[in-house]
């Protein structure tokens, strides 16, 4: 069936059919969905079906054509291509820093209100690079949320410090609504990648959708 679809699409020189996509919730809504909407405007015979999840789904078993992931385990059944770098930024609203002061070291975080991210049943530690080694810091604040966009909203409101992806807070930092902190302790994070099942032929709808993302991000990811 893959060979037949590939031959038909190549003969018509246009992608067509249903394109099943899986994306992370915030990254997908903010940065993948706009690319997809422009892609569908260009190729009206493609019908997209998008699932939003921060879990690493088995896209082969679930029949997903292409997925965007932040890092994730390697899988011999998948082709993995890097789209953009990824940073985690510790940040706070200017109002909060004026009220509580600015932390200069990792240890000073314990004196501050921190907004935690609860994922996969437990709290997610904050990640840093200290003295040439990785250091994870547990978040013991009085607010834990299971949605990164809700954490951003709470941080913007001055509730406390947060550690969030640059794709989520980059614009807020550029426009002064949030202030980056402890930048010298940032560590390299797994990149944003696109993955798709290994096949003899990659259908035009998958190939051209991946090319659309890469083309729009060629000069740098929109949050860089």
N, C-alpha and C positions, 0 to 999 in steps of 0.2 A: 504493500500500500504506500509506503514511503517513496519507493522508486516511481510508482505511478503518479503520485502527487508532484514529485520533483519534475518528472518529464512534462507533465501537463502545465505546471507553472512556468517552466522554462520556455515552453512553446508559446505561451501567452505573454511572456516577458513582464509579468506583474504578479505580486503576491496576492493570494486569495485564501479564503477559508478561515476557520476559527484558530485564533492564536491564544493559547492559555499561558498566562504569566503569573508568577508568584513574586511578591516584593515585600520588603520590610514595611511596617506600618507608616512611620513618619517619613523615612527616606522615600518610600514609594509615592506617598501622597504629595510631598513637596517637590520632588525632583524627577521622578520617573513618569508620573501621570501626565504632566505637561508635554513631555516628549511623545508619549503615546498618543495624546490627542492630536498633535500635529502629524504624527505618522498616519493615523486613521484618516485625517483630512486628505492626505496625499494618496492613500491607497484605500479607497472606499469599499473595495471588495474583501477587505480583511475585517473579521468580526472578533474583537478582543474580549477575553474573559479574564478578569484580574482578581486574584486572591491576595489579601493583606495579612501577613503573619510575621512575627519576630522569631518564630521557631524555624529550625532547619528541616523543612519537609523533604520527604523522599520524592523528588519530582519525577523519577522514573515510574515508581509504583502508582503515583497519583496522576500520571498522564499530563504533567506540566511540560510545555514546550521550552520555556526559558524562564530563568529566575535571576533576580538580582539579590546578592547577599553581601553582608559585611563579614569578611573572613569565612569561617566555616570549615568543616572537616573536608579532607580530600576524598575523592570517590573515583575509582577507576572507570566507572560508567559515565562520568561527566567530563565535558570539556570546560575548562575554567579560564576566563580571560579577565585581566585586571582592567577596570574602568577608571579608577581614581584612588588617590590616597585617602586615608581616614585619620582624623585626629579626635581625641577626647579632650575637651576644654573644661577646666574648672573655672567657674564664673559666678558673678553675683551682680545684683542691681546696684547702681551708684547709691541709691537711698540706703540699702542695707549696709554698705561699706562705710558710709558716713555715720551711721548709727552704731556699728559694732567694730569698726576698724578693718584693716586689710591683713590677712595672714601672709607671712613671708616665708614660712617653712611648713613642711608637711606636719610636723608635730603641733603646730599652732592650730591646725584644723579642729582639734578637740575642743577648742574654746568657742567654736562657732556652731550655729544652727546649720545642719546639713540635710538636704532633701534627698532621700534614698530612693533607689529604683528597685522594686521587687519584681523579680522575673523567674519563671520556672520554679515557683514555690519558695524562693528564698531571696535574701537581699544580695544585690550585686556590689562588690567592693569597688572602690575607686583605684585606678591604676596610675602608677608613677614610676619614674626612673631615678634612682637615688644612688650616688656613689658607684655608678657602673652596673648596678643590678636592679632588677624589677622589685617593686614594693607595692603590695596591695594593702589598702587601708579600708577597714570596715567602717560602715556608715551607721552611727548610733543616734542620728537625729530623731526629732519627735514627729517627723512626717515621712512616710514611705508611700510611694505611688507606683502603680503598675503600668503607667503610660508615660512615655518620655515627653510628649507634648504637654501633658498636665504638669510635669516637673518644670518644663520651661515656663509655663504660665505662672507657677508658684514662685519661681526664681525672679521673673520679671516683676512680680508683685512685692518683692523684698522679703519673702518668707525666710530665705536662707541661701547658702551656697549650693551649687549643683555641679555635677560633672556630666556633660552632654556632648554628643557628636557635633563637630563643626558644621555638618550639613543642616543641623537644627538651629544652631545659635549664631552662625557666622554673620548673618545679616544684622542681628541684634547687636553684635559687637561692633560691626562697622558703623552702625548708626548711633552708637553710644548708649543703647538701652541696657546693655550688659557689659561688664568689665572682665577681661580674662585675668586669671590669677595663676601663680605658680607655673608659669610657662616654661621655666628652665628645667622643670621636673617632668615634662611631658615625655612619654615614651612612644616608640613606633607601634602603631596599631595595625592589625590586619586590614588590607585594602578593601575597597568596594569592588566587587567582581560580578561578572555575568556568567552564569553556568547553564549548560544545556546538555541533553543526553548525547552520548557518542553515537553517531550514525554514519553510514556510508555517504549519505547526502544530507546536507542541511537545507531545509526547505527555504524558499525565498522569503517567506513571511518572517521566519526566525532570523535569517541572515540580514535582511534589510532593517529589521527592528534594532538589532544590535548595532548595525552601522549607523542608524539614526542617533542612538545615544552617543556613540563614539564621536560622531561628527559634531554634535552640539557641545560636547565636552572637550573638544580637541584643544582649545586654548586654555583649558583648566576647568575643573568641576565648578558649577555655579556657586558653591559655598567657599571656594578657595580664596 
